[in-house]
Amino acid sequence: MTVTAASPSPAFNGLIGATDVMRSLQADIDSASRSNAKVLLTGETGVGKEVVANAIHKRSARAGGPFVTINCAGVPDTLLESEFFGHARGSFTGAFRDNPGLLRQAHHGTVLLDEVGEMSLRMQALLLRFLETGEIQTVGGTTTRPPVDARVITATNRDLLEAVAAREFRQDLYYRLNVFHVRVPALRERKPDVALLLAHYGSLFSEQYGRPAPMLSPATLDLLVSYEWPGNIRELRNVVERIVLRTNGTLVEPEHLPADLLLRVRVASSEQPAAGRLEGVHRARVDTLIERLLVNKESFWTTVYAMFMARDITRDDVRFVVRSGLEQTRGSYRSLLELFNMGADDYKRFLGFLKQHDCHIPFQGFRAVPITVRPPDSQRIAEPCA
């Protein structure tokens, strides 16, 4: 979501957009940058939370200091403490030299703790102690070092209050982090900005790869603007990059779009019973699962089943995934095995799981649904963009 200085698109601190929700976000960035208060950024995956955090840092009095990002979900818990607080040489196998730790590297600057909701309870307790005192206990260290002066910004795509209620996140830590709350809007909440983003990334990737900028037909632009973008800016950027690489300055019609995008468009545009519709975070989560199954070819057992058993998704999420699959197979549960990348001998286990957890859906209502992928009819609302 970051833009270059030469971009002609309406931009503010690396954020592109001219809608009311973006102006509100820009006002929040300005307000947050005027103090050293802790900031909690929330929003779906791919909306640009790190860009917002960086914008707050650059407009603050700490702009001359470092900006350090720590991905709390990308490092195993056994190594996260060492990454956070550093370690002394010889403190564990492989510790061949002293490591100051990322928090100390952010001294006089800002540290972004991305995906803080994925942090274990033990690490939450250690983080809480740091927030209260600024002191860091280096792994294997014996000497006391001066406190670290680093502003803490956290980001998550989870509902931390739900995590607190489920005792997966410390309540005292939540209130420590949630001093200034900034919600980063999903792309579907600012659809008029989609055309600006398409133009920006079209220009960006055309220059990067030395290819002509693609021209979008009115039908293509209408389809992309009306699409829900479950992956938000990250997904849009990926799609534009693929369009630039696949075309050579020709007019891009809907049929020229990536096949997996057209498939998601069809799934999203299908008429669903009211009880089966999901909104907000739930919808984005389900769309991500469908993409992992149909595009990345991951198994139902390692995605939907594993996340449901870990209580990361709900029964409604599972039902929506199954319903989307049945549309593709015209109500055939046996064909779902192949569609969801399971073995033929998994049929009884699959049906047993669905019935046991009340996720089985009658197949009769899907027998007339076509399998072919076709983009929905739409009215032309804009001129082509480059």
DOBAVEX-981035 format. One line per 8 residues: number of its first residue (from 1); their letters; for each residue x, y, z of N, C-alpha, C. Coordinates in steps of 0.2 Angstrom, whole numbers, plus 5000, padded with zeros to 4 digits. Layout:
DOBAVEX-981035
NUM	A	X,Y,Z,X,Y,Z,X,Y,Z  ...;
***
This chain:
DOBAVEX-981035
1	MTVTAASP	5004,4994,5000,5000,5000,5000,5004,5006,5000  5011,5006,5001,5015,5011,5001,5016,5014,4994  5016,5021,4993,5016,5024,4986,5023,5027,4986  5025,5029,4980,5031,5032,4978,5030,5040,4979  5035,5044,4980,5034,5051,4980,5031,5054,4974  5032,5051,4968,5030,5053,4962,5023,5051,4960  5020,5047,4964,5013,5045,4962,5008,5051,4961  5004,5051,4956,4999,5056,4955,4993,5055,4959;
9	SPAFNGLI	4992,5049,4962,4986,5047,4966,4986,5051,4973  4980,5053,4975,4979,5056,4981,4982,5052,4987  4987,5055,4990,4991,5051,4995,4992,5055,5001  4992,5051,5007,4994,5054,5013,4998,5049,5017  5004,5051,5019,5008,5046,5023,5009,5039,5020  5009,5039,5013,5009,5032,5010,5002,5029,5009  4997,5032,5011,4990,5029,5011,4986,5033,5005  4984,5029,5000,4980,5031,4995,4973,5031,4996;
17	GATDVMRS	4969,5037,4995,4962,5037,4996,4959,5044,4996  4953,5045,4994,4950,5051,4995,4943,5051,4998  4941,5045,5001,4935,5044,5004,4934,5047,5011  4928,5047,5014,4927,5050,5020,4931,5045,5026  4931,5039,5025,4934,5034,5030,4941,5035,5029  4944,5037,5024,4951,5038,5023,4953,5045,5026  4949,5050,5026,4950,5056,5029,4950,5055,5036  4945,5051,5039,4945,5050,5046,4951,5046,5048;
25	LQADIDSA	4954,5041,5044,4960,5038,5046,4966,5043,5047  4966,5047,5042,4971,5052,5042,4971,5057,5048  4965,5058,5050,4964,5062,5056,4967,5059,5062  4965,5052,5062,4968,5048,5068,4975,5047,5068  4978,5047,5062,4986,5047,5062,4989,5053,5064  4986,5059,5063,4988,5065,5065,4988,5066,5073  4982,5063,5075,4981,5064,5083,4986,5059,5086  4986,5053,5084,4991,5048,5087,4998,5050,5087;
33	SRSNAKVL	5000,5054,5082,5007,5056,5081,5009,5062,5086  5004,5065,5089,5006,5071,5093,5008,5069,5100  5008,5062,5102,5010,5060,5109,5014,5054,5108  5016,5051,5114,5020,5045,5114,5015,5039,5117  5008,5041,5117,5004,5036,5119,5004,5029,5115  5003,5024,5118,5002,5017,5115,4996,5017,5110  4997,5014,5104,4992,5014,5099,4991,5007,5097  4984,5005,5097,4982,4999,5095,4979,4999,5088;
41	LTGETGVG	4982,4996,5083,4979,4996,5076,4975,4990,5075  4969,4990,5073,4965,4984,5072,4962,4985,5064  4961,4979,5061,4959,4979,5055,4960,4972,5052  4957,4971,5046,4958,4964,5043,4965,4963,5040  4966,4957,5038,4973,4956,5035,4973,4960,5028  4979,4963,5027,4980,4966,5021,4978,4973,5020  4975,4976,5026,4973,4983,5025,4978,4988,5025  4984,4987,5028,4989,4991,5028,4991,4994,5035;
49	KEVVANAI	4990,4990,5040,4991,4992,5047,4999,4994,5048  5003,4991,5045,5010,4993,5046,5012,4999,5042  5008,5001,5037,5009,5007,5034,5007,5013,5038  5001,5012,5042,4998,5017,5046,5003,5018,5052  5006,5012,5055,5010,5013,5060,5016,5017,5058  5019,5016,5052,5025,5019,5050,5023,5027,5049  5017,5028,5047,5015,5035,5046,5015,5039,5052  5012,5035,5058,5012,5038,5064,5019,5040,5067;
57	HKRSARAG	5023,5035,5066,5030,5036,5068,5034,5042,5064  5033,5042,5058,5036,5048,5054,5033,5055,5055  5027,5055,5058,5024,5062,5059,5025,5063,5067  5028,5059,5071,5029,5060,5078,5036,5063,5079  5037,5065,5085,5043,5068,5087,5049,5063,5087  5047,5056,5086,5052,5051,5086,5054,5049,5079  5052,5053,5074,5054,5052,5067,5061,5051,5065  5065,5054,5069,5072,5053,5068,5075,5047,5071;
65	GPFVTINC	5071,5043,5075,5074,5037,5078,5072,5031,5073  5073,5025,5075,5072,5019,5071,5065,5017,5072  5062,5013,5067,5056,5010,5067,5057,5003,5066  5055,4999,5071,5056,4992,5071,5050,4988,5071  5049,4983,5066,5043,4979,5066,5045,4972,5069  5041,4969,5073,5041,4963,5076,5035,4959,5074  5036,4953,5070,5030,4949,5069,5029,4944,5074  5024,4945,5078,5023,4940,5084,5021,4934,5082;
73	AGVPDTLL	5018,4933,5076,5015,4927,5073,5021,4923,5069  5026,4926,5067,5030,4923,5062,5036,4920,5066  5037,4921,5072,5043,4918,5076,5040,4913,5081  5043,4907,5082,5041,4902,5087,5042,4905,5094  5037,4903,5098,5037,4906,5105,5044,4905,5108  5047,4899,5107,5054,4898,5110,5059,4903,5108  5058,4906,5102,5063,4911,5100,5061,4918,5101  5054,4919,5102,5052,4926,5102,5055,4930,5108;
81	ESEFFGHA	5056,4927,5113,5058,4930,5119,5065,4933,5118  5069,4929,5114,5076,4931,5112,5076,4936,5107  5071,4936,5102,5070,4941,5097,5068,4948,5101  5064,4947,5105,5061,4953,5109,5067,4956,5113  5069,4952,5118,5074,4955,5123,5081,4954,5122  5083,4950,5117,5090,4949,5116,5093,4943,5120  5099,4941,5119,5102,4936,5123,5109,4937,5123  5112,4934,5128,5119,4934,5130,5122,4928,5126;
89	RGSFTGAF	5129,4929,5124,5132,4924,5121,5133,4918,5125  5131,4912,5122,5132,4905,5126,5126,4904,5130  5120,4908,5130,5114,4907,5134,5110,4901,5132  5111,4899,5125,5108,4893,5123,5112,4891,5117  5110,4885,5114,5114,4882,5108,5113,4886,5102  5118,4888,5099,5118,4893,5093,5118,4900,5095  5119,4902,5101,5120,4909,5103,5127,4910,5103  5130,4912,5097,5137,4913,5097,5140,4920,5098;
97	RDNPGLLR	5135,4924,5099,5137,4931,5100,5131,4935,5104  5132,4940,5107,5127,4944,5110,5122,4947,5105  5116,4947,5107,5111,4950,5103,5107,4955,5107  5107,4961,5105,5103,4966,5109,5096,4966,5110  5093,4962,5105,5086,4962,5104,5082,4967,5101  5077,4966,5098,5073,4971,5093,5071,4977,5097  5068,4976,5104,5066,4981,5108,5071,4986,5109  5077,4984,5111,5083,4989,5112,5085,4992,5106;
105	QAHHGTVL	5084,4989,5100,5086,4992,5094,5081,4998,5092  5075,4998,5095,5070,5003,5094,5071,5009,5099  5076,5009,5103,5078,5014,5108,5077,5021,5105  5073,5026,5108,5072,5032,5105,5068,5032,5099  5065,5027,5097,5061,5026,5091,5054,5023,5093  5052,5019,5088,5045,5016,5088,5046,5009,5087  5042,5004,5090,5042,4997,5089,5035,4995,5087  5034,4992,5082,5027,4989,5080,5027,4982,5081;
113	LDEVGEMS	5023,4980,5086,5021,4973,5087,5016,4970,5083  5017,4967,5077,5012,4965,5073,5009,4958,5075  5003,4958,5074,4999,4951,5076,5000,4950,5083  4999,4955,5087,5000,4954,5094,4995,4949,5098  4990,4948,5094,4985,4944,5097,4987,4936,5097  4992,4935,5093,4995,4928,5092,5000,4926,5098  5002,4931,5102,5007,4930,5107,5004,4926,5112  5009,4921,5115,5007,4917,5120,5006,4920,5127;
121	LRMQALLL	5002,4917,5131,5001,4920,5138,5008,4922,5142  5013,4918,5141,5019,4919,5144,5022,4925,5141  5022,4926,5135,5025,4932,5132,5021,4938,5133  5015,4937,5134,5011,4943,5136,5013,4945,5143  5014,4941,5147,5017,4943,5154,5023,4947,5154  5028,4944,5149,5034,4947,5149,5034,4954,5146  5029,4955,5141,5028,4961,5137,5025,4966,5142  5020,4964,5146,5017,4968,5151,5022,4971,5156;
129	RFLETGEI	5027,4967,5158,5032,4970,5163,5036,4975,5159  5038,4974,5153,5042,4979,5149,5038,4985,5148  5031,4985,5147,5027,4991,5146,5027,4995,5153  5027,4992,5158,5027,4995,5165,5033,4998,5167  5039,4995,5166,5045,4997,5168,5050,5000,5163  5049,4997,5157,5054,4999,5151,5060,4995,5152  5061,4990,5157,5067,4986,5158,5066,4980,5154  5072,4978,5152,5073,4972,5148,5078,4967,5151;
137	QTVGGTTT	5075,4961,5152,5079,4955,5155,5082,4951,5149  5088,4952,5147,5091,4948,5142,5091,4941,5144  5090,4937,5139,5090,4930,5140,5097,4928,5141  5098,4925,5147,5105,4922,5149,5109,4928,5152  5107,4934,5152,5111,4940,5155,5111,4940,5162  5116,4944,5165,5116,4944,5172,5117,4952,5174  5118,4956,5170,5119,4963,5171,5113,4967,5170  5112,4972,5174,5106,4977,5173,5108,4982,5168;
145	RPPVDARV	5104,4983,5163,5105,4988,5158,5100,4994,5159  5101,5000,5157,5096,5005,5157,5090,5004,5154  5084,5006,5156,5077,5005,5153,5078,5007,5145  5073,5004,5141,5073,5006,5134,5067,5011,5133  5068,5016,5130,5064,5021,5128,5061,5020,5121  5056,5016,5120,5053,5015,5114,5045,5016,5114  5043,5019,5109,5035,5019,5109,5033,5013,5106  5027,5010,5109,5025,5004,5107,5018,5005,5103;
153	ITATNRDL	5018,5002,5097,5012,5002,5093,5010,4995,5092  5004,4992,5093,5003,4985,5091,4997,4985,5086  4997,4979,5083,4992,4978,5077,4990,4971,5077  4983,4970,5076,4980,4964,5076,4974,4964,5071  4973,4958,5068,4967,4957,5064,4962,4953,5069  4963,4951,5075,4959,4948,5079,4955,4953,5084  4949,4950,5086,4945,4954,5091,4948,4953,5098  4952,4957,5101,4955,4956,5107,4951,4955,5113;
161	LEAVAARE	4945,4959,5112,4940,4958,5118,4937,4951,5118  4936,4948,5112,4934,4941,5112,4939,4936,5115  4946,4938,5113,4951,4934,5115,4952,4935,5123  4950,4941,5126,4951,4942,5133,4945,4937,5136  4939,4937,5133,4934,4934,5136,4935,4926,5136  4939,4924,5131,4941,4917,5130,4947,4915,5134  4950,4920,5138,4956,4919,5142,4962,4918,5138  4962,4920,5131,4968,4919,5127,4972,4925,5127;
169	FRQDLYYR	4969,4931,5130,4973,4937,5130,4972,4940,5136  4977,4943,5139,4977,4946,5146,4973,4952,5146  4968,4953,5151,4964,4959,5151,4969,4965,5153  4973,4964,5157,4977,4970,5159,4982,4972,5154  4984,4968,5150,4988,4969,5144,4984,4973,5139  4978,4971,5138,4974,4974,5133,4973,4981,5134  4971,4983,5141,4970,4990,5142,4977,4994,5142  4982,4991,5143,4989,4994,5143,4990,4996,5135;
177	LNVFHVRV	4988,4992,5131,4990,4993,5124,4984,4998,5120  4978,4997,5123,4973,5001,5119,4972,5008,5122  4977,5012,5122,4976,5019,5124,4973,5023,5119  4976,5022,5113,4974,5026,5107,4972,5020,5102  4966,5020,5100,4963,5014,5096,4962,5017,5089  4965,5014,5084,4964,5016,5077,4962,5010,5073  4956,5011,5070,4954,5005,5066,4955,5007,5058  4959,5002,5055,4960,5003,5048,4955,5000,5044;
185	PALRERKP	4951,5004,5040,4945,5001,5036,4947,4996,5031  4943,4991,5030,4943,4986,5024,4942,4990,5018  4945,4987,5012,4944,4990,5006,4937,4991,5003  4933,4986,5005,4926,4986,5003,4922,4992,5006  4925,4995,5012,4922,5000,5015,4923,5007,5011  4928,5007,5006,4930,5013,5003,4931,5011,4995  4925,5008,4992,4925,5006,4986,4927,5012,4981  4926,5018,4982,4928,5023,4977,4935,5024,4976;
193	DVALLLAH	4939,5021,4981,4946,5022,4981,4949,5016,4977  4945,5011,4975,4948,5005,4971,4951,5008,4965  4948,5012,4961,4950,5014,4955,4957,5018,4956  4958,5022,4961,4964,5026,4962,4970,5021,4964  4968,5015,4967,4973,5010,4969,4975,5006,4963  4970,5005,4959,4972,5001,4952,4976,5005,4948  4975,5012,4947,4979,5016,4943,4986,5017,4946  4986,5017,4953,4993,5018,4956,4997,5012,4955;
201	YGSLFSEQ	4994,5006,4956,4998,5000,4956,5000,4998,4948  4995,5000,4944,4996,4999,4937,5002,5003,4935  5003,5009,4937,5009,5013,4935,5015,5010,4938  5014,5008,4945,5020,5006,4948,5023,5000,4945  5019,4995,4944,5022,4989,4941,5024,4989,4934  5020,4994,4930,5022,4995,4923,5030,4997,4923  5031,5002,4927,5038,5005,4928,5043,5000,4930  5041,4996,4935,5045,4991,4938,5047,4986,4933;
209	YGRPAPML	5043,4983,4929,5044,4978,4925,5045,4980,4917  5045,4987,4916,5046,4989,4910,5041,4987,4904  5035,4987,4907,5029,4985,4902,5024,4991,4902  5020,4991,4896,5015,4996,4895,5010,4995,4901  5007,5001,4903,5002,5001,4908,4996,4998,4905  4992,4993,4909,4986,4990,4906,4980,4995,4906  4976,4994,4901,4970,4998,4901,4964,4994,4903  4960,4996,4907,4954,4992,4910,4948,4994,4906;
217	SPATLDLL	4944,4989,4903,4938,4991,4900,4933,4993,4906  4928,4996,4904,4923,4998,4909,4920,4992,4913  4919,4987,4909,4916,4981,4912,4921,4978,4918  4927,4978,4916,4933,4975,4920,4933,4980,4926  4933,4986,4925,4934,4991,4931,4928,4990,4935  4922,4990,4932,4916,4989,4937,4916,4982,4941  4919,4977,4938,4919,4971,4942,4924,4971,4947  4930,4975,4946,4935,4975,4951,4933,4980,4957;
225	VSYEWPGN	4929,4985,4955,4927,4990,4960,4921,4987,4964  4917,4983,4961,4912,4980,4965,4914,4973,4969  4920,4971,4967,4922,4965,4971,4924,4967,4978  4923,4962,4983,4923,4963,4990,4931,4963,4993  4935,4961,4989,4942,4961,4991,4944,4958,4998  4943,4952,4999,4944,4949,5006,4951,4950,5008  4956,4950,5003,4963,4951,5005,4965,4958,5005  4960,4963,5004,4961,4970,5004,4967,4972,5000;
233	IRELRNVV	4971,4977,5002,4976,4980,4998,4981,4975,4995  4983,4971,5000,4988,4965,4998,4985,4961,4992  4979,4960,4992,4976,4956,4986,4975,4960,4980  4973,4966,4981,4973,4971,4975,4980,4972,4972  4985,4973,4976,4991,4974,4973,4994,4967,4969  4992,4962,4972,4994,4955,4969,4991,4955,4962  4984,4956,4962,4980,4956,4956,4983,4960,4950  4984,4967,4952,4987,4971,4947,4994,4969,4945;
241	ERIVLRTN	4998,4967,4949,5005,4964,4947,5004,4959,4941  4999,4954,4943,4998,4949,4938,4995,4951,4931  4991,4956,4932,4988,4959,4926,4994,4962,4921  4998,4966,4925,5003,4969,4921,5008,4964,4918  5009,4959,4921,5014,4953,4918,5010,4949,4913  5004,4949,4913,5000,4944,4909,4998,4948,4902  4998,4955,4903,4995,4958,4897,5001,4963,4894  5000,4966,4889,5005,4970,4885,5002,4976,4883;
249	GTLVEPEH	4999,4980,4888,4996,4986,4886,4989,4985,4882  4987,4979,4882,4980,4978,4878,4975,4980,4883  4969,4981,4880,4963,4982,4884,4961,4976,4888  4960,4976,4894,4959,4971,4899,4952,4970,4900  4949,4964,4897,4942,4963,4898,4941,4958,4904  4935,4957,4907,4935,4952,4913,4937,4946,4912  4937,4943,4905,4939,4936,4904,4947,4936,4904  4950,4942,4904,4958,4942,4905,4960,4942,4912;
257	LPADLLLR	4956,4943,4917,4958,4943,4924,4960,4936,4926  4964,4935,4931,4966,4929,4934,4960,4924,4935  4961,4918,4933,4955,4913,4934,4953,4912,4941  4958,4912,4946,4956,4912,4953,4952,4918,4956  4953,4924,4953,4950,4930,4955,4942,4929,4952  4942,4927,4946,4935,4926,4943,4931,4921,4947  4934,4915,4950,4931,4910,4954,4929,4913,4960  4933,4917,4963,4931,4921,4970,4925,4925,4969;
265	VRVASSEQ	4925,4929,4963,4920,4933,4961,4913,4930,4961  4913,4924,4957,4907,4920,4957,4905,4917,4963  4909,4915,4968,4907,4912,4974,4904,4918,4978  4907,4924,4978,4905,4930,4982,4898,4932,4979  4897,4932,4973,4891,4935,4970,4885,4930,4970  4886,4924,4972,4881,4919,4972,4876,4921,4977  4870,4920,4975,4864,4921,4980,4864,4916,4986  4865,4918,4992,4865,4914,4998,4859,4915,5002;
273	PAAGRLEG	4857,4909,5005,4851,4910,5010,4854,4915,5016  4849,4919,5018,4851,4924,5023,4855,4922,5029  4853,4915,5031,4856,4913,5037,4863,4911,5036  4865,4910,5029,4872,4908,5027,4877,4914,5026  4874,4920,5026,4878,4926,5024,4882,4928,5030  4889,4929,5029,4893,4932,5035,4896,4939,5033  4897,4942,5038,4899,4949,5037,4906,4950,5040  4909,4956,5039,4915,4958,5042,4921,4953,5043;
281	VHRARVDT	4923,4953,5049,4929,4948,5049,4928,4941,5048  4922,4939,5049,4920,4932,5048,4920,4931,5040  4917,4935,5036,4917,4934,5029,4924,4934,5026  4928,4939,5029,4935,4939,5026,4939,4932,5028  4937,4929,5034,4941,4923,5036,4938,4917,5032  4932,4917,5030,4929,4912,5026,4932,4913,5019  4932,4919,5016,4935,4920,5009,4942,4917,5009  4946,4918,5014,4953,4916,5014,4953,4909,5014;
289	LIERLLVN	4949,4905,5018,4949,4898,5018,4947,4895,5011  4942,4898,5008,4940,4896,5001,4946,4897,4996  4950,4902,4997,4956,4903,4993,4961,4898,4994  4962,4896,5000,4967,4891,5002,4965,4884,4999  4958,4883,4999,4956,4876,4997,4956,4876,4989  4953,4881,4986,4952,4881,4979,4958,4883,4975  4962,4888,4977,4968,4891,4974,4974,4888,4976  4975,4888,4982,4982,4885,4985,4982,4877,4985;
297	KESFWTTV	4976,4874,4984,4975,4867,4984,4977,4864,4991  4976,4867,4996,4977,4864,5003,4971,4860,5005  4973,4855,5009,4967,4850,5011,4962,4853,5016  4956,4851,5016,4951,4853,5020,4953,4851,5027  4957,4845,5028,4959,4843,5035,4964,4848,5038  4968,4851,5034,4974,4855,5037,4972,4862,5037  4966,4864,5034,4964,4871,5035,4957,4871,5039  4952,4870,5036,4945,4871,5039,4945,4867,5045;
305	YAMFMARD	4946,4860,5045,4945,4856,5051,4950,4858,5056  4956,4859,5055,4961,4861,5060,4959,4867,5063  4957,4872,5059,4955,4879,5063,4949,4878,5067  4944,4874,5064,4938,4873,5068,4940,4869,5075  4944,4864,5075,4945,4861,5081,4949,4865,5086  4953,4870,5083,4957,4874,5087,4953,4880,5089  4946,4880,5087,4942,4886,5089,4944,4892,5086  4947,4892,5080,4949,4898,5077,4943,4901,5072;
313	ITRDDVRF	4939,4896,5070,4933,4898,5066,4927,4895,5069  4921,4897,5067,4915,4895,5070,4911,4890,5065  4906,4887,5068,4901,4882,5064,4899,4886,5058  4897,4893,5058,4895,4896,5053,4900,4897,5047  4906,4898,5049,4912,4898,5045,4912,4891,5041  4912,4886,5044,4912,4879,5041,4906,4878,5036  4900,4880,5038,4894,4879,5034,4895,4883,5028  4898,4889,5028,4898,4894,5022,4903,4891,5018;
321	VVRSGLEQ	4909,4888,5020,4914,4885,5016,4911,4879,5012  4907,4875,5016,4904,4869,5013,4898,4871,5008  4895,4876,5009,4890,4879,5005,4893,4881,4998  4898,4885,4999,4902,4887,4993,4904,4881,4989  4907,4876,4992,4909,4870,4988,4903,4867,4985  4898,4866,4988,4892,4862,4985,4889,4866,4979  4890,4873,4979,4888,4876,4973,4893,4874,4967  4899,4873,4968,4903,4871,4963,4902,4864,4960;
329	TRGSYRSL	4900,4860,4965,4899,4853,4963,4892,4851,4962  4887,4856,4962,4880,4855,4961,4877,4850,4966  4879,4851,4972,4877,4847,4978,4880,4841,4979  4885,4839,4976,4888,4832,4976,4894,4832,4982  4892,4829,4987,4897,4829,4993,4903,4824,4991  4902,4819,4987,4908,4815,4984,4913,4820,4980  4910,4824,4976,4914,4829,4972,4918,4834,4977  4915,4835,4982,4918,4840,4987,4925,4837,4989;
337	LELFNMGA	4926,4830,4990,4932,4827,4992,4938,4830,4987  4937,4829,4981,4942,4832,4976,4943,4839,4976  4937,4843,4977,4937,4850,4977,4941,4853,4983  4940,4849,4988,4943,4851,4995,4950,4847,4996  4952,4844,4991,4959,4841,4991,4959,4835,4997  4954,4831,4997,4954,4825,5001,4954,4819,4997  4956,4814,5001,4956,4807,4997,4949,4804,4996  4948,4800,4992,4942,4797,4991,4939,4793,4997;
345	DDYKRFLG	4944,4790,5001,4942,4786,5006,4940,4790,5012  4940,4797,5012,4939,4802,5017,4931,4803,5017  4927,4800,5013,4920,4802,5012,4916,4801,5019  4917,4795,5022,4913,4794,5028,4916,4799,5034  4922,4799,5034,4925,4804,5039,4923,4811,5038  4922,4813,5032,4920,4820,5031,4913,4821,5033  4909,4817,5030,4901,4817,5032,4900,4817,5040  4904,4812,5043,4903,4811,5050,4905,4818,5054;
353	FLKQHDCH	4911,4821,5052,4913,4827,5055,4907,4832,5054  4905,4833,5048,4900,4838,5047,4893,4837,5051  4891,4831,5051,4885,4829,5055,4886,4830,5062  4892,4828,5065,4893,4828,5072,4893,4835,5074  4895,4840,5070,4896,4847,5072,4890,4851,5069  4885,4848,5067,4879,4852,5064,4881,4857,5058  4886,4854,5054,4888,4858,5048,4886,4855,5042  4882,4850,5042,4879,4846,5036,4874,4850,5033;
361	IPFQGFRA	4874,4851,5026,4869,4855,5023,4866,4851,5017  4859,4851,5017,4855,4847,5012,4858,4849,5005  4859,4844,5001,4862,4845,4994,4857,4847,4989  4850,4846,4990,4845,4846,4985,4845,4853,4982  4846,4859,4986,4845,4865,4984,4851,4868,4979  4856,4863,4978,4862,4865,4974,4862,4862,4967  4857,4857,4966,4857,4853,4960,4857,4857,4953  4854,4863,4954,4853,4867,4948,4858,4873,4947;
369	VPITVRPP	4863,4873,4952,4868,4878,4951,4873,4877,4946  4875,4881,4941,4880,4879,4936,4887,4879,4939  4891,4875,4937,4898,4875,4939,4903,4880,4936  4901,4882,4929,4905,4886,4926,4906,4893,4929  4912,4896,4928,4914,4902,4932,4913,4908,4927  4908,4912,4929,4907,4918,4924,4906,4924,4929  4909,4929,4927,4909,4936,4931,4902,4938,4931  4899,4941,4936,4892,4944,4936,4891,4949,4931;
377	DSQRIAEP	4885,4950,4929,4883,4956,4924,4884,4962,4929  4886,4967,4926,4887,4974,4929,4885,4979,4925  4884,4985,4928,4883,4991,4924,4889,4995,4923  4890,4999,4918,4897,5002,4917,4896,5009,4921  4901,5010,4926,4900,5016,4930,4906,5020,4930  4911,5018,4926,4917,5023,4925,4921,5022,4919  4925,5026,4917,4929,5026,4911,4935,5021,4913  4938,5019,4908,4944,5015,4909,4949,5019,4912;
385	CA	4953,5015,4917,4959,5018,4920,4965,5015,4918  4971,5019,4918,4977,5016,4916,4981,5014,4923;
***
